[in-house]
């Protein structure tokens, strides 16, 4: 898994491509999620840097969500990151209990 080196930021989100088992998909993470969850600043450079530093969590949350928006993208929000983190912790606890 790797980040999209062509990821682009605007004031609303960072748009990127990511691999799914059946091919590549357009995806995005909201700027608000990057700011709230990862501490990014609202400028495009900071948003892209935050995406690159945290792409594993972002891509995992996007795969977990798996539901595209009306424009065909998967949009990751702060709530999606929270759900991903909760699922990861729960999964980790279950594995260690065995």
C-alpha positions as CSV (number, residue, x, y, z in Angstrom):
1,X,0.0,0.0,0.0
2,X,1.3,3.4,-0.8
3,X,0.0,7.0,-1.0
4,X,-1.0,8.6,-4.2
5,X,1.9,10.9,-5.2
6,X,-0.5,12.9,-7.4
7,X,-2.9,13.7,-4.5
8,X,-4.4,17.2,-4.9
9,X,-5.9,19.4,-2.2
10,X,-8.5,22.2,-2.3
11,X,-10.3,23.9,0.6
12,X,-12.8,21.0,0.9
13,X,-10.6,17.9,0.7
14,X,-7.6,16.0,-0.6
15,X,-8.5,13.9,-3.7
16,X,-6.5,10.8,-4.4
17,X,-6.6,7.4,-6.2
18,X,-6.4,4.2,-4.3
19,X,-6.3,0.5,-5.2
20,X,-9.2,-1.8,-4.4
21,X,-9.2,-5.5,-5.3
22,X,-11.2,-4.8,-8.4
23,X,-9.2,-1.8,-9.6
24,X,-8.4,1.8,-8.7
25,X,-11.0,4.2,-7.3
26,X,-11.2,7.9,-6.9
27,X,-11.3,8.8,-3.2
28,X,-11.1,11.9,-1.0
29,X,-10.6,12.8,2.6
30,X,-12.3,15.9,3.9
31,X,-10.1,18.8,4.9
32,X,-12.1,19.0,8.1
33,X,-11.1,15.3,8.9
34,X,-7.4,16.0,8.3
35,X,-7.6,19.1,10.5
36,X,-9.6,17.5,13.3
37,X,-8.2,14.0,13.3
38,X,-4.5,14.6,12.3
39,X,-3.9,18.2,13.2
40,X,-3.3,19.5,9.7
41,X,-3.6,23.2,8.9
42,X,-6.1,24.4,6.3
43,X,-3.6,25.2,3.6
44,X,-3.2,22.8,0.7
45,X,0.4,21.9,1.4
46,X,-0.4,20.9,5.0
47,X,-3.4,18.9,3.9
48,X,-1.5,16.9,1.3
49,X,1.4,16.4,3.8
50,X,-1.1,15.1,6.4
51,X,-2.7,12.8,3.8
52,X,0.8,11.3,3.0
53,X,1.8,10.9,6.6
54,X,-1.5,9.2,7.5
55,X,-2.4,7.4,4.2
56,X,-2.5,3.9,5.8
57,X,-5.3,4.9,8.2
58,X,-7.1,7.0,5.5
59,X,-7.0,4.2,2.9
60,X,-8.1,1.6,5.5
61,X,-11.0,3.8,6.5
62,X,-11.9,4.3,2.9
63,X,-11.9,0.5,2.3
64,X,-14.0,0.0,5.4
65,X,-16.5,2.6,4.3
66,X,-16.6,1.4,0.7
67,X,-19.6,3.5,-0.3
68,X,-19.0,6.0,-3.1
69,X,-20.7,9.4,-3.1
70,X,-22.9,10.5,-5.9
71,X,-19.9,11.5,-8.0
72,X,-18.4,8.0,-7.7
73,X,-15.8,8.8,-5.0
74,X,-15.3,7.4,-1.6
75,X,-15.3,10.3,0.8
76,X,-13.6,9.7,4.2
77,X,-14.8,11.9,7.1
78,X,-13.6,12.3,10.7
79,X,-16.5,9.9,11.7
80,X,-15.1,7.3,9.3
81,X,-11.7,7.6,10.9
82,X,-13.2,7.2,14.3
83,X,-15.1,4.1,13.2
84,X,-11.9,2.7,11.6
85,X,-9.9,3.3,14.8
86,X,-12.7,1.7,16.9
87,X,-12.8,-1.3,14.7
88,X,-9.0,-1.6,14.7
89,X,-8.9,-1.5,18.5
90,X,-11.7,-4.0,18.9
91,X,-10.1,-6.3,16.4
92,X,-6.8,-6.1,18.2
93,X,-8.4,-6.8,21.5
94,X,-10.2,-9.9,20.1
95,X,-7.0,-11.2,18.6
96,X,-5.0,-10.8,21.8
97,X,-7.8,-12.5,23.9
98,X,-7.4,-15.8,21.9
